[in-house]
Amino acid sequence: MGMSGGGINRNPTEMLNYAHSLEKSVEIIENELINTMHALDTYASELDSKSQEGIERFKENSKKISAQLEEYRNLAKMLKKNANDIQDLIGSVKF
């Protein structure tokens, strides 16, 4: 979903496509975080204390990233709602 003529593109199809793309990206990032956490948890006990400290920092940063991903998920929901509202509006207009 790009900017055209200085404004946001209000094409409902493009808005929905962007929302789906955004949701897919969030899902990929979340899955990678989960997979990394599982791998780290599996091997953490075998690592030195500095590595374990790094793992704890990674976990803290993962929580922050998860909060940001929730914001992206909310943006996707908003885009879907707005796209559907625009489609409804277009469908209700009689020419």
PyMOL commands that set and color helices and strands:
alter all, ss='L'
color gray80, all
select helices_A, chain A and resi 12-46+49-92
alter helices_A, ss='H'
color red, helices_A
select strands_A, chain A and resi 3-4+7-8
alter strands_A, ss='S'
color yellow, strands_A
deselect
rebuild
show_as cartoon
